[in-house]
């Protein structure tokens, strides 16, 4: 995957303030405030910084945590993880593999086969809705 590199000023110019703080400075949205917390539509969640495909609505679930949660990325190389020991906690940070933007964290208490819960900030995502299925006349 080709990496995207930009200056901090380019990121600041291209992103809205909330997305800039989350993606470039590892900030976190307040729980239950993000636009995708209660989203039920079908589609692909892309990185708000670079458009990289990250998560499918098929893997989104209601975790009750206040952030959109997913069981798996769209493909294994879509995200990268690293240890995060900030705020007196030991967590695993999730970043976009293409632009390095902070997305959120992954925990081992998810409902899927792998037991993971990718807890992601809404402002780090853009939902690309699936096109409505074309209805065939006469069926």
Phi and psi in degrees as a GROMACS rama.xvg file:
@    title "Ramachandran Plot"
@    xaxis  label "Phi"
@    yaxis  label "Psi"
@TYPE xy
-73.1439  126.47  UNK-2
-79.1294  146.061  UNK-3
-107.006  127.903  UNK-4
-126.187  131.52  UNK-5
-139.35  160.49  UNK-6
-75.7282  161.344  UNK-7
-58.7335  -36.6691  UNK-8
-66.0469  -39.1884  UNK-9
-62.5302  -44.0879  UNK-10
-61.7935  -44.5687  UNK-11
-61.5052  -38.9856  UNK-12
-70.9024  -31.1071  UNK-13
-91.939  -26.0318  UNK-14
-104  150.001  UNK-15
-71.0063  160.545  UNK-16
-54.7814  -41.7455  UNK-17
-66.372  -45.9106  UNK-18
-63.1651  -38.948  UNK-19
-60.539  -47.3735  UNK-20
-64.13  -40.1382  UNK-21
-72.2993  -54.8776  UNK-22
-66.9723  -38.1212  UNK-23
-102.729  -19.4816  UNK-24
-127.732  17.4246  UNK-25
56.4025  31.0073  UNK-26
-71.67  171.859  UNK-27
-133.917  135.752  UNK-28
-67.4865  152.605  UNK-29
-67.5835  144.895  UNK-30
-60.5557  146.847  UNK-31
65.1662  17.7392  UNK-32
-110.338  -15.4057  UNK-33
-74.501  150.478  UNK-34
-67.389  -19.2975  UNK-35
-105.873  5.21795  UNK-36
-56.6916  -45.8924  UNK-37
-105.227  11.9971  UNK-38
-66.2564  131.722  UNK-39
-117.924  -2.60651  UNK-40
-69.3161  156.532  UNK-41
-85.9037  145.406  UNK-42
157.715  -166.717  UNK-43
-116.071  131.561  UNK-44
-90.5158  122.304  UNK-45
-109.61  159.224  UNK-46
-66.0993  129.096  UNK-47
-69.1879  -15.6138  UNK-48
-87.5997  -38.0312  UNK-49
-135.154  -6.90407  UNK-50
85.1684  3.09749  UNK-51
-60.7178  134.575  UNK-52
-67.4839  127.072  UNK-53
-117.011  -54.2492  UNK-54
-138.285  149.627  UNK-55
-100.425  147.143  UNK-56
-61.04  -21.2471  UNK-57
-63.6296  -23.3292  UNK-58
-105.475  4.89524  UNK-59
-80.3122  141.503  UNK-60
-146.235  161.454  UNK-61
-85.7576  109.361  UNK-62
-96.1448  -16.2247  UNK-63
77.2911  7.73893  UNK-64
-89.0736  -19.0218  UNK-65
100.969  2.18637  UNK-66
-130.314  151.774  UNK-67
-58.4059  136.41  UNK-68
-127.857  141.915  UNK-69
-134.829  151.746  UNK-70
-88.1572  -26.4027  UNK-71
-152.53  149.355  UNK-72
-73.5196  165.717  UNK-73
-57.0448  -43.9323  UNK-74
-146.363  155.283  UNK-75
-56.155  -32.7549  UNK-76
-86.1892  1.2811  UNK-77
-70.1835  -32.3237  UNK-78
-127.058  159.134  UNK-79
-124.019  155.525  UNK-80
-127.513  152.489  UNK-81
-155.374  158.036  UNK-82
-66.8444  137.906  UNK-83
-128.507  113.971  UNK-84
-110.424  23.4113  UNK-85
-75.8367  161.395  UNK-86
58.637  27.9131  UNK-87
70.5711  17.9979  UNK-88
-124.372  159.317  UNK-89
-111.805  113.694  UNK-90
-134.426  173.857  UNK-91
-113.735  114.533  UNK-92
-78.3893  144.428  UNK-93
-113.114  127.504  UNK-94
-125.622  157.565  UNK-95
-70.2805  128.825  UNK-96
-69.101  -21.9955  UNK-97
-85.5498  -45.9368  UNK-98
-113.906  -6.23521  UNK-99
78.5188  6.42917  UNK-100
-65.5831  138.633  UNK-101
-68.9365  129.156  UNK-102
-107.502  -39.9792  UNK-103
163.428  -140.294  UNK-104
-138.94  159.999  UNK-105
-119.246  137.874  UNK-106
-125.786  160.691  UNK-107
-99.0048  35.6033  UNK-108
-122.466  30.4313  UNK-109
-87.342  165.708  UNK-110
-86.756  -12.1273  UNK-111
-74.0048  179.874  UNK-112
-59.3177  -34.9299  UNK-113
-86.978  -6.62883  UNK-114
71.7631  17.4963  UNK-115
-100.054  149.89  UNK-116
-128.479  105.401  UNK-117
-83.3618  109.772  UNK-118
-100.096  107.66  UNK-119
-121.164  139.273  UNK-120
-69.8703  131.248  UNK-121
-57.3959  -41.6815  UNK-122
-71.3727  -6.66701  UNK-123
-89.6081  -1.86173  UNK-124
-122.185  153.407  UNK-125
-129.728  126.878  UNK-126
-87.6624  124.058  UNK-127
-100.345  103.505  UNK-128
-63.4408  147.181  UNK-129
-72.0689  140.57  UNK-130
-63.7438  144.17  UNK-131
-61.208  141.05  UNK-132
-62.3907  136.981  UNK-133
-77.7032  128.013  UNK-134
-88.4125  130.097  UNK-135
-87.978  125.072  UNK-136
-64.2415  134.497  UNK-137
94.8363  -2.72928  UNK-138
